[in-house]
């Protein structure tokens, strides 16, 4: 990590120590979500497990629509009591099976994965596993993880937990990238530390990135592209940086089409990077910068973009539909409500819409959170000091959000219903959103490191409280039925979990200790950061050129 300010080495060591503890806190928070959420109560989780197991047992990657659930998946779904209604469902349906009324299958009777049940039989009539509409990168990583941990032949719930923890590790790696992006654009260690715990403010982030899915690798590669783009726009125009962007972008494209929305960020970063007339440090001409950007995109295509070009040539669509959607019984949306409904539902699913979009965070939190994010983005883009970097990184989350809404509106124009309004599709831009918040706070506090350092423990404490509150809310929504006590809900959680009661209790203790340690480290950071009063400036001093 290269220094971006002129602090003493002890301050840098304190920064890294504090960032490590904040990263650990976020990882532990996501781990709590991984052990809290009942099996298959995250979107398409049974499909993700099924595809990982298929690769683990040599079943390959069938064409979209030709993969099916294996016998082990069919039995696991039944044992998980999916899709029985959770007690916190937004609308109670008394005619449906209630999750809290189902007796869990004892641990030692749950089905284990084996060569006999891991692959579907030829000509099976089992449900289609539509995940082969995506590239196989995350699924191959999941299969390797199952083999490496010895859980390729474990009970289904144990294998699922291992995949959830894999995603926790991938997600945790984005925290230092978010901090590094913010530091690069503002020159402030304190602003960087301030954004590190921000994911804990959003329950949906913990719920999705503590589940088994390909979104975690999308989020990580999106974070990598965002950080490298921030380096480019602040003057890092080395060839190896261009190749690095291409490699990360390519891995993302081998995971999910969502990383295609990072291409405008790469292009903007090279166009907005310092040129011959930039002060205080000149950069290469536009043609040279464009060539570097082209190399980055070319590497990305060679590594992963080819998958989507192949789809277009072979299947006639960039992303073939693995499972046609059934619109029967879905509510038609009037034309005068469709845009606001699409935006509102996407925002709801971004902040808190647990399980299969069944358990909704109160709307007030969604409105406040959305307003603050938009305000932060406007401040970062409007005020001089880091505008070029803010614009480059903002294109990713803005493009993802717009893509989700526009795609839903296109389906509505054909069917009259709104579908695929998944806020998690925007999570590839989480690092960019964190950086925009960091830039906005940096402006609001006058670029003063002392003020920013004072804000770090406040942010850490608020995020820790929000983390606990979100978990408590989800615990009740998932396990506490009408008239149940907290003890009843705890016993139900233990009965459904692949872990024993003692292990669950130990996990919660460790999570709590990690949150406390992070807040204490953030409080100590103030003393390390404020030995001298100074202004934090962005790398390359882009503020002087109105950047």
Secondary structure, 3 states (H helix, E strand, C coil): CCCCCCCCHHHHHHHHHHHHHHHHHHHHHHHHHHHHCCCCCCCCHHHHHHHHHHHHCCCCCCCCCCCECCHHHHHHHHHCCCCCECCCCCCCCCCCCEHHHCCCCCHHHCCECCCCCCCCCCCCCCCECHHHHCCCHHHHHHHHHHHHHCCCCCEHHHHHHHHHHHHHHHHHHHHHHHHHHHHHHHCCHHHHHHHHHHHHHCHHHHHHHCCCCCHHHHHHHHHHHHHHHHHHHCCCCCHHHHHHHHHHHHHHHCCCHHHHHHHHHHHHHHHHCCCCCCCCCCCCCHHHHHHHHHHHHHHHHHHHHHHHHHHHHHHCCCCCCCCCCCCCCCCCCCCCCHHHHHHHHHHHHHHCEHHHHCEECCHHHHHHHHHHHHHHHHHHHHCCCCHHHHHHHHHHHHHHHHHHHHHHHHHHHHHCCCCCCCHHHHHHHHHHHHHHHHHHHHHHCCCEHHHHHHHHHHHHHHHHHHHHHHHHHHHHHHHCCCCCCHHHHHHHHHHHCCCCHHHHHHHHHHHHHHHHHHHHHHHHHHHHHCCCCCECCCHHHHHHHCC
